[in-house]
Amino acid sequence: MWNSRLSHPELPVQILLMRHGSAAWDAPTDELRPLTERGELEVASAGEYLKRMGWIPDAICRSPFLRARQTADILNQPWRLAIEESVALTPEASLAQLETLLGNYASFERVLLVGHNPLFSNAFNYLCGDANTRWGLQPASQALFVIDIIGQACGTALSLRHFPSYESNAL
């Protein structure tokens, strides 16, 4: 992995990892699993929390999987930002792929990434620098970081919030 302080003097950036809402299992492929009615409710609740907190992203990037596309679309309703897609946010993407993606957003102040487990739970522990930490992201969980350097132990976790109580911080 790399130290990007020299190549990205714009850092730090706030990164919000948002796991998709609950998804159906009866789809022809994993990529085509849609949000359930509960998943839509979870994501709408997460969006309401972000609105109440005044957290507005400068950029949104999502996994190309259907449930992540639906999650990003629901969250983006008040902002109507252009949404980018990246395979670096799919369930089996590597932390190296995620780091490369984060480098693309180093000049932004706030970035919303919508993706999956196991990537996001692994990323939470990796960015905190503690491989023994067992924090995980449930459906529609939000993990907010400040990133100073892109790489292991580069981030400070500000919050980890889960449906149904986004007002509670799990950290």
C-alpha positions as CSV (number, residue, x, y, z in Angstrom):
1,M,0.0,0.0,0.0
2,W,1.2,3.6,-0.3
3,N,1.5,6.8,1.6
4,S,-0.3,9.3,-0.4
5,R,0.3,12.5,1.7
6,L,2.7,13.7,-1.0
7,S,0.6,12.8,-3.9
8,H,-2.6,14.1,-2.3
9,P,-2.0,17.3,-0.3
10,E,-5.7,17.9,-0.2
11,L,-6.2,15.3,2.5
12,P,-7.9,14.9,5.0
13,V,-11.2,13.8,3.7
14,Q,-14.3,12.4,5.4
15,I,-15.3,9.0,4.1
16,L,-18.7,7.5,4.9
17,L,-18.9,3.8,4.3
18,M,-22.6,2.9,3.9
19,R,-23.5,-0.7,3.5
20,H,-26.6,-1.4,1.4
21,G,-29.9,-2.2,3.1
22,S,-31.4,-5.6,3.6
23,A,-31.6,-7.5,0.3
24,A,-33.7,-10.4,-1.0
25,W,-32.0,-13.8,-1.5
26,D,-34.3,-15.0,-4.3
27,A,-32.4,-13.5,-7.3
28,P,-30.7,-15.3,-10.2
29,T,-27.3,-13.9,-9.2
30,D,-25.8,-12.1,-6.2
31,E,-25.4,-9.0,-8.4
32,L,-29.1,-8.9,-9.0
33,R,-30.3,-9.1,-5.4
34,P,-32.7,-6.2,-4.8
35,L,-33.5,-4.4,-1.6
36,T,-36.4,-5.8,0.4
37,E,-39.1,-3.5,1.6
38,R,-37.3,-3.5,5.0
39,G,-34.0,-2.6,3.2
40,E,-35.7,0.4,1.6
41,L,-37.0,1.5,5.0
42,E,-33.5,1.1,6.5
43,V,-31.9,3.2,3.8
44,A,-34.6,5.9,4.0
45,S,-34.0,6.1,7.7
46,A,-30.2,6.4,7.2
47,G,-30.8,9.1,4.7
48,E,-33.1,11.0,7.1
49,Y,-30.3,10.8,9.7
50,L,-27.8,12.2,7.3
51,K,-30.2,15.0,6.5
52,R,-30.8,15.8,10.2
53,M,-27.0,15.9,10.8
54,G,-26.4,18.2,7.7
55,W,-23.9,15.7,6.3
56,I,-23.8,16.3,2.5
57,P,-21.4,14.4,0.3
58,D,-19.4,16.1,-2.4
59,A,-19.2,12.8,-4.3
60,I,-21.0,9.4,-4.2
61,C,-19.6,6.1,-5.5
62,R,-21.4,2.8,-5.4
63,S,-20.9,-0.8,-6.2
64,P,-22.6,-1.9,-9.5
65,F,-24.6,-4.6,-7.6
66,L,-28.4,-3.8,-7.7
67,R,-28.9,-3.5,-4.0
68,A,-26.0,-0.9,-3.7
69,R,-27.4,1.0,-6.7
70,Q,-30.8,1.1,-5.1
71,T,-29.3,2.2,-1.8
72,A,-27.3,5.0,-3.4
73,D,-30.3,6.2,-5.4
74,I,-32.5,6.5,-2.2
75,L,-29.8,8.3,-0.3
76,N,-29.1,10.7,-3.2
77,Q,-32.7,11.9,-3.5
78,P,-32.1,15.2,-1.6
79,W,-28.7,15.9,-3.2
80,R,-29.2,14.7,-6.8
81,L,-25.5,14.3,-7.3
82,A,-23.9,12.3,-10.2
83,I,-23.2,8.8,-8.9
84,E,-20.1,6.9,-10.0
85,E,-19.8,3.2,-10.0
86,S,-16.8,1.0,-9.1
87,V,-16.1,-2.7,-8.8
88,A,-13.7,-1.7,-6.0
89,L,-16.9,-1.6,-3.8
90,T,-18.1,-5.1,-4.6
91,P,-18.2,-7.8,-1.8
92,E,-15.0,-9.5,-2.9
93,A,-13.0,-6.4,-3.8
94,S,-9.6,-6.1,-2.1
95,L,-8.4,-3.5,0.3
96,A,-5.8,-2.5,-2.3
97,Q,-8.7,-1.8,-4.8
98,L,-10.4,0.3,-2.2
99,E,-7.3,2.3,-1.5
100,T,-6.9,3.1,-5.2
101,L,-10.5,4.2,-5.2
102,L,-10.0,6.4,-2.2
103,G,-7.1,8.1,-4.0
104,N,-9.5,9.3,-6.6
105,Y,-11.4,11.3,-4.0
106,A,-8.5,12.8,-2.0
107,S,-9.4,16.3,-3.2
108,F,-13.0,16.1,-1.9
109,E,-14.2,17.1,1.6
110,R,-16.9,14.4,2.0
111,V,-17.4,11.2,0.1
112,L,-20.1,8.6,0.4
113,L,-19.2,5.1,-0.6
114,V,-22.0,2.5,-0.9
115,G,-21.0,-1.1,-0.9
116,H,-20.9,-4.5,0.8
117,N,-19.5,-6.9,3.3
118,P,-17.0,-8.4,3.7
119,L,-15.2,-5.5,2.1
120,F,-16.6,-2.8,4.4
121,S,-16.2,-4.6,7.7
122,N,-12.6,-5.5,6.7
123,A,-12.0,-1.9,5.6
124,F,-13.3,-0.6,8.9
125,N,-10.7,-2.7,10.8
126,Y,-8.0,-1.9,8.3
127,L,-8.5,1.8,8.3
128,C,-8.5,1.8,12.1
129,G,-5.3,-0.1,12.1
130,D,-6.5,-2.9,14.4
131,A,-6.9,-6.3,12.7
132,N,-8.2,-7.7,16.0
133,T,-11.1,-5.3,16.1
134,R,-14.4,-7.0,15.4
135,W,-16.5,-4.1,14.4
136,G,-18.8,-5.0,11.5
137,L,-21.3,-3.3,9.3
138,Q,-24.8,-4.6,9.4
139,P,-27.3,-3.9,6.5
140,A,-27.6,-0.1,6.2
141,S,-24.8,0.6,8.7
142,Q,-22.8,3.8,8.4
143,A,-19.1,4.1,9.3
144,L,-17.7,7.6,9.2
145,F,-13.9,8.2,9.0
146,V,-11.5,11.0,8.6
147,I,-8.6,9.9,6.4
148,D,-5.3,11.7,6.6
149,I,-3.2,9.2,4.6
150,I,-4.5,6.5,2.4
151,G,-3.4,3.2,3.8
152,Q,-3.6,0.9,6.9
153,A,-4.3,2.8,10.1
154,C,-4.8,6.0,8.2
155,G,-8.2,6.8,9.4
156,T,-9.9,8.0,12.6
157,A,-13.3,6.4,13.0
158,L,-15.7,9.1,14.0
159,S,-18.9,7.0,14.2
160,L,-20.4,3.6,13.5
161,R,-24.2,3.7,13.4
162,H,-26.7,1.0,12.7
163,F,-30.4,0.8,11.9
164,P,-32.8,1.4,13.6
165,S,-31.0,3.9,15.9
166,Y,-28.7,6.1,13.9
167,E,-28.6,8.5,16.9
168,S,-26.5,6.0,18.8
169,N,-22.8,5.7,18.1
170,A,-21.4,2.2,18.5
171,L,-17.9,3.4,19.1
